[in-house]
Amino acid sequence: MTQKADLQSVLDRAAEGGRITPEEALDLYRSAPLHALGSAADAVRRRRYAGTEHIATYIIERNINYTNVCVTACKFCAFYAPPKDTAKGWTRDLDDILRRCAETVELGGTQIMFQGGHHPDYGVEYYEKHFAAIKKDFPQLVIHSLGASEVEHMARISGVSVEEAVQRIHAAGLDSFAGAGAELLPARPRKAIAPLKESGERWLEIMETAHGLGVESTSTMLMGTGETNAERIEHLRMIRDVQDRTGGFRAFIPYTYQPENNHLKGRTQATIFEYLRMIAIARLFFDNIAHIQGSWLTTGKEIGQLSLHYGADDLGSIMLEENVVSSAGAKHRSNRQEIIDLIRSADRVPAQRTTTYEHIVVHDDPANDPVDDRVVSHISSTAIEGGTAHPELKLLNAN
C-alpha cells in the first residue's frame, strides 16, 4: 500500500490533471483521507469546467418501462417476472407508451429512458417499431435508452449481428444508449449477481461497436452487492480503456444496490462514505470522461448534494416515472424546485440540461424559478397493474 505522503503526491498529481494508475486509484480509494480525496476531485471538476464551474445540472426525463418480462433473472433485480409468470408479467401497449411520451412533453421533459426486461419475443423489430412511433409523434424527445445487454438479446432473437441491431434501432430513432446492464464488469461479481448476462468484456465490446457506429452512451456501476474494492477499481479500469479508444462515454454514473425484494440474501448497500469516495475516485480516474453524475435516487437527496463537492457536476434526472430501482427499495422522490434548491444550497447555480449536457435554462435568479411543480420524480413500484397505468402514475399533479 502507498504511504500517506505518497498518497498526497498522487492526489496532487491527479488534482493537477495527471493520469493515475488503477493501483494508485485503489490505494486512494482505500486510504486517502475523505476530505482530501473530495478536495482533489473538486479541483479536477473546477479545472475541467473553468468558466462554468459554478453550475450543476439536472435533466427532466421519463423512464418508460415497456415490460417486466425477462429471461435474464438477475439476482439483484426486484422488477422482473419470468416469462411463464403470467400473473406477474405485463407489457405496455404502444398507445400507452405514446401517452406517456405526451405527458413527458407536457411537463417539460426532454428525454425518454425506454427500459424493460429481456422479453423472449422482442427482437430488433419490436424496438424499431416503437422508436419510430415515438419519433414520429414526438420528434423533440431524445430516446436515451437500453444498453449493451438489450442489444445482445434483441440481436439474438432476430438472428442478426450486433452491428446490424445497433444500426437499425439507431435509424429508427434511438439517439444514445443509457449504459444499462453494466452492473459490475469484472467476472467474479458479475457472475454472482447476473449469471445469465453477457460477460463484462462483451458488454464493453458492444458499447465500443455502438460508439464506432456513432451512438454514444453513458457508463454505470452498481455498488454494494458484495464486490471488493479492487473489483470496483477494475470496473473503472475496464471502462477507461474503452474510452481511450472510442471517446463515446459521455458520463459515469455509480449507484448503490437496493436490498429489498430480490434474491441477493445477506447483502447490504454500499455505505454513503464508500459512495462518496467512488464519486471522487471516478472524477480523478476518468480523465477521459466529461461528466460524473451523483445518484440522489439511490442514496438520498442530501448525499446527492454532497456528491457535488466530491467531483460530480450533475445530479441526473427528475424522473417523471421510475419502477425498476424503486422495486428494490429506493423511495426517494423530488420535484424540480427541490432539485433546484438542493443544487443552490450546495453553492452551485442550477441548470436544466439536454441529454448531451447543453444548458436549456440556467436558474441564476431565484425570482425566475419555474412555478409549475407538477414536474415530480415519482417513485412507485406498486402502481403497475397488468401493464396499464394506475391513476397515480399519470403525474398530472404533484400529489
C-alpha positions in Angstrom: 0.0 0.0 0.0 1.2 3.5 -0.8 2.4 5.5 2.2 0.5 8.6 3.4 3.0 11.1 2.0 2.9 9.3 -1.3 -0.9 9.3 -1.3 -0.8 13.1 -1.1 1.6 13.3 -4.0 -0.8 11.1 -6.1 -3.7 13.3 -5.1 -1.8 16.4 -6.0 -0.9 14.9 -9.4 -4.4 13.9 -10.1 -5.8 17.3 -9.0 -3.4 18.9 -11.5 -4.8 16.8 -14.3 -2.3 13.9 -14.3 -3.4 10.3 -15.0 -3.4 7.9 -12.2 -3.0 4.2 -12.5 -5.5 1.6 -11.3 -3.1 0.7 -8.5 -2.9 4.3 -7.3 -6.7 4.6 -7.6 -7.2 1.6 -5.4 -4.8 3.0 -2.8 -6.6 6.3 -2.8 -10.0 4.7 -2.6 -8.9 2.6 0.4 -6.7 5.0 2.3 -6.8 8.7 1.3 -8.5 11.0 3.8 -12.1 11.6 2.7 -11.9 15.4 2.6 -8.5 15.4 0.8 -10.0 13.0 -1.7 -13.0 15.2 -2.2 -10.9 18.3 -2.5 -8.7 16.9 -5.2 -11.7 15.6 -7.1 -13.4 19.0 -6.9 -10.2 20.7 -8.2 -10.4 18.4 -11.2 -14.1 19.4 -11.8 -13.4 23.1 -11.4 -10.5 22.9 -13.9 -12.5 20.8 -16.4 -15.4 23.3 -16.3 -13.5 26.5 -15.9 -15.9 29.3 -16.6 -19.0 27.3 -15.8 -17.6 25.6 -12.6 -20.3 27.3 -10.6 -23.1 25.4 -12.4 -24.5 21.9 -11.6 -27.0 20.4 -14.0 -30.2 18.2 -14.0 -32.4 16.8 -16.6 -36.2 16.1 -16.8 -37.0 12.7 -18.2 -39.3 9.8 -18.0 -38.5 6.1 -17.6 -40.9 4.1 -19.6 -40.8 0.5 -18.5 -42.3 -1.3 -21.5 -42.3 -4.8 -20.0 -41.1 -6.6 -16.8 -41.0 -10.0 -18.6 -37.3 -11.1 -18.6 -35.3 -14.2 -19.2 -32.1 -12.9 -17.5 -33.3 -13.2 -13.9 -30.6 -11.1 -12.3 -30.4 -11.8 -8.6 -30.4 -8.1 -7.6 -33.5 -7.3 -9.6 -36.9 -7.0 -7.9 -38.7 -5.8 -11.0 -38.6 -8.7 -13.5 -41.2 -11.5 -14.0 -40.2 -14.9 -15.5 -41.9 -15.4 -18.9 -44.1 -18.2 -17.5 -45.4 -16.0 -14.7 -48.4 -14.6 -16.5 -49.9 -13.3 -13.2 -47.0 -11.0 -12.5 -45.7 -10.3 -16.1 -47.0 -7.4 -18.1 -46.3 -5.4 -21.3 -47.4 -1.9 -22.1 -49.1 -1.4 -25.5 -47.9 1.3 -27.9 -50.8 3.7 -27.2 -49.9 3.6 -23.5 -46.3 4.4 -24.3 -47.2 7.3 -26.6 -49.5 8.7 -24.0 -46.6 8.7 -21.5 -44.5 10.5 -24.1 -47.2 13.1 -24.5 -47.2 13.7 -20.7 -43.5 14.0 -20.7 -43.5 16.7 -23.3 -46.4 18.5 -21.4 -44.3 18.5 -18.2 -41.2 19.9 -19.9 -39.3 16.6 -20.2 -36.7 16.3 -22.9 -35.6 12.6 -22.7 -37.1 9.2 -22.7 -35.5 6.2 -20.9 -37.1 3.2 -22.6 -36.2 0.3 -20.3 -37.6 -3.1 -19.5 -36.9 -6.8 -19.4 -35.3 -9.1 -21.9 -38.6 -10.3 -23.3 -38.2 -13.7 -25.1 -40.2 -12.4 -28.1 -38.8 -8.9 -28.5 -36.2 -8.7 -31.3 -34.9 -5.7 -33.2 -38.3 -5.3 -35.0 -40.1 -4.5 -31.7 -37.7 -1.7 -30.9 -37.7 -0.3 -34.5 -41.5 -0.1 -34.4 -41.6 1.6 -31.0 -38.8 4.1 -31.5 -40.1 5.1 -34.9 -43.5 5.7 -33.5 -42.1 7.8 -30.7 -40.0 9.9 -33.0 -42.9 10.4 -35.5 -45.2 11.8 -32.8 -42.6 13.4 -30.6 -39.5 14.4 -32.6 -38.4 16.7 -29.8 -37.9 13.8 -27.3 -34.4 12.3 -27.1 -34.5 8.5 -26.9 -31.6 7.8 -24.5 -32.4 4.1 -23.7 -31.4 0.5 -23.4 -27.8 -0.8 -23.1 -25.5 -3.4 -24.4 -27.4 -6.3 -22.7 -30.6 -5.4 -24.6 -28.7 -5.2 -27.8 -27.2 -8.6 -27.3 -30.6 -10.0 -26.6 -32.5 -8.4 -29.4 -29.8 -9.4 -31.9 -30.0 -13.0 -30.8 -33.8 -13.0 -31.0 -33.8 -11.6 -34.5 -30.8 -13.6 -35.7 -28.8 -10.6 -36.8 -25.4 -9.2 -35.8 -25.0 -6.7 -33.0 -23.8 -4.2 -35.6 -27.0 -4.6 -37.6 -29.1 -4.3 -34.5 -27.5 -1.0 -33.4 -27.7 0.4 -36.9 -31.4 -0.5 -37.3 -32.6 0.9 -33.9 -30.5 4.0 -34.4 -32.0 4.6 -37.8 -35.5 4.1 -36.2 -34.9 6.8 -33.6 -32.6 5.7 -30.8 -30.3 8.6 -30.0 -27.9 7.2 -27.4 -27.6 4.2 -25.1 -28.2 4.6 -21.4 -25.4 2.4 -20.1 -27.9 -0.1 -18.7 -26.7 -3.6 -17.7 -23.1 -2.7 -16.8 -23.7 -3.7 -13.1 -20.2 -4.9 -12.2 -18.0 -5.7 -15.2 -15.3 -7.9 -13.6 -16.1 -11.6 -14.0 -16.5 -12.8 -10.3 -19.0 -10.2 -9.1 -20.9 -10.2 -12.4 -21.4 -14.0 -12.4 -22.5 -13.8 -8.8 -25.3 -11.3 -9.4 -26.2 -11.7 -13.1 -25.0 -15.2 -14.2 -27.2 -15.2 -17.4 -26.0 -11.9 -18.7 -23.1 -11.4 -21.2 -19.6 -11.0 -19.7 -18.3 -7.6 -18.8 -15.9 -7.8 -21.7 -18.7 -8.5 -24.1 -20.8 -5.6 -22.6 -17.8 -3.3 -23.4 -17.3 -4.8 -26.9 -20.9 -4.0 -27.7 -20.6 -0.4 -26.4 -17.4 0.0 -28.4 -19.2 -1.2 -31.5 -22.0 1.3 -30.9 -19.6 4.1 -30.4 -17.9 3.2 -33.7 -21.3 3.5 -35.3 -21.9 6.9 -34.0 -24.1 6.0 -31.0 -22.7 7.4 -27.8 -23.6 6.3 -24.3 -23.2 6.7 -20.6 -21.5 4.2 -18.3 -22.7 3.0 -14.9 -21.7 0.9 -11.9 -23.8 -0.9 -9.3 -22.2 -0.7 -5.9 -22.8 -2.8 -2.8 -23.6 -6.4 -4.0 -20.5 -8.0 -2.4 -17.8 -6.8 -4.7 -14.3 -5.9 -3.4 -12.7 -2.5 -3.6 -10.2 -3.9 -6.1 -13.1 -5.1 -8.3 -14.7 -1.7 -8.1 -11.5 -0.1 -9.4 -11.1 -2.8 -12.1 -14.6 -1.8 -13.3 -13.3 1.7 -13.7 -10.2 0.5 -15.5 -12.2 -1.5 -18.0 -14.4 1.5 -18.9 -11.4 3.9 -19.1 -9.6 1.5 -21.5 -12.6 1.5 -23.9 -13.0 5.3 -23.6 -9.3 5.8 -24.6 -10.2 4.1 -27.9 -13.7 5.5 -28.6 -14.4 8.6 -26.6 -18.1 7.5 -26.6 -19.0 7.5 -22.9 -20.5 10.9 -22.0 -20.7 10.3 -18.3 -20.1 7.8 -15.5 -22.9 7.1 -13.0 -22.3 5.0 -9.9 -25.4 4.0 -7.9 -26.0 1.8 -4.9 -27.7 -1.6 -4.7 -31.2 -1.5 -3.1 -31.6 -4.7 -1.0 -35.4 -5.3 -0.9 -37.5 -7.9 -2.7 -34.7 -9.7 -4.5 -32.6 -12.9 -4.3 -29.3 -11.4 -3.0 -29.7 -12.6 0.5 -27.5 -11.1 3.2 -26.1 -8.3 1.1 -26.0 -4.7 2.2 -25.8 -1.5 0.4 -22.6 0.4 0.0 -22.2 3.0 2.7 -22.5 6.7 2.0 -18.8 7.1 2.5 -18.0 4.3 0.1 -20.3 6.0 -2.4 -18.8 9.5 -2.0 -15.3 8.0 -2.2 -16.3 6.4 -5.5 -17.6 9.7 -6.9 -14.3 11.3 -6.0 -12.1 8.5 -7.4 -14.2 8.4 -10.6 -13.5 12.1 -11.1 -9.8 11.6 -10.5 -9.5 8.4 -12.6 -11.7 9.3 -15.6 -9.5 12.0 -17.2 -11.2 11.0 -20.4 -14.9 11.1 -19.4 -16.5 14.5 -19.2 -19.3 14.1 -16.6 -19.7 12.4 -13.3 -23.3 12.1 -12.1 -24.5 11.9 -8.5 -27.3 9.5 -7.8 -29.7 11.0 -5.3 -32.3 8.4 -6.3 -30.5 5.6 -4.5 -28.5 7.5 -1.9 -30.9 10.3 -0.9 -31.0 14.0 -1.7 -28.6 15.0 0.9 -25.9 12.6 -0.3 -26.6 13.6 -3.9 -26.0 17.2 -2.8 -22.7 16.2 -1.1 -21.6 14.5 -4.3 -21.4 17.9 -5.9 -18.4 18.6 -3.5 -16.7 15.3 -4.4 -16.3 15.7 -8.1 -19.9 15.4 -9.5 -21.1 18.1 -11.9 -24.6 16.7 -12.5 -27.5 15.4 -10.3 -29.1 13.4 -13.1 -32.8 13.1 -13.5 -36.0 14.4 -12.2 -37.7 11.2 -13.2 -41.4 11.5 -14.1 -41.7 7.8 -13.5 -39.4 5.1 -12.2 -40.3 1.5 -11.3 -37.1 -0.6 -11.6 -34.8 0.6 -8.8 -37.8 1.5 -6.6 -39.0 -2.1 -6.8 -35.8 -3.0 -4.8 -36.4 -0.3 -2.2 -35.5 3.1 -3.5 -38.1 5.5 -2.1 -36.6 8.9 -2.8 -38.6 11.4 -4.8 -38.3 15.1 -5.6 -39.8 17.8 -7.7 -38.0 20.3 -9.9 -38.0 23.1 -7.3 -36.5 20.8 -4.7 -33.6 19.8 -7.0 -33.0 23.5 -7.9 -32.9 24.3 -4.2 -30.7 21.3 -3.5 -28.2 22.5 -6.0 -28.4 26.1 -4.9 -27.8 25.2 -1.2 -24.7 23.3 -2.4 -23.4 26.7 -3.5 -24.0 25.9 -7.2 -26.1 27.5 -9.8 -28.7 25.0 -11.1 -29.2 24.5 -14.8 -31.6 22.2 -16.7 -29.7 20.3 -19.4 -30.2 18.3 -22.5 -29.1 14.7 -22.9 -25.8 16.0 -24.4 -25.3 18.4 -21.5 -26.1 21.7 -23.2 -27.8 24.1 -20.9 -31.5 24.7 -21.6 -32.1 27.2 -18.8 -29.7 28.4 -16.1 -31.6 29.3 -12.9 -29.3 32.1 -11.9 -32.1 34.2 -10.4 -34.4 32.6 -7.8 -37.1 35.1 -8.7 -37.3 33.5 -12.1 -37.6 29.9 -10.8 -40.3 27.7 -12.5 -43.6 27.8 -10.7 -45.1 24.6 -12.1 -44.3 21.9 -9.6 -46.1 19.2 -11.5 -42.6 18.1 -12.5 -42.3 15.4 -9.9 -40.0 12.5 -9.5 -42.5 9.7 -8.9 -41.0 6.6 -7.3 -43.6 3.8 -7.1 -43.3 0.0 -7.5 -46.9 -0.7 -6.6 -48.5 1.4 -9.3 -48.3 -1.1 -12.2 -51.2 -3.4 -12.7 -51.4 -5.7 -15.6 -49.4 -3.5 -17.9 -51.8 -0.5 -17.6 -51.1 2.7 -15.8 -52.5 3.2 -12.3 -54.0 6.7 -12.0 -51.3 7.8 -9.6 -48.8 7.4 -12.4 -50.5 9.9 -14.6 -48.4 12.6 -12.9 -50.7 15.4 -13.9 -50.4 16.8 -10.4 -47.8 16.8 -7.6 -49.7 14.7 -5.1 
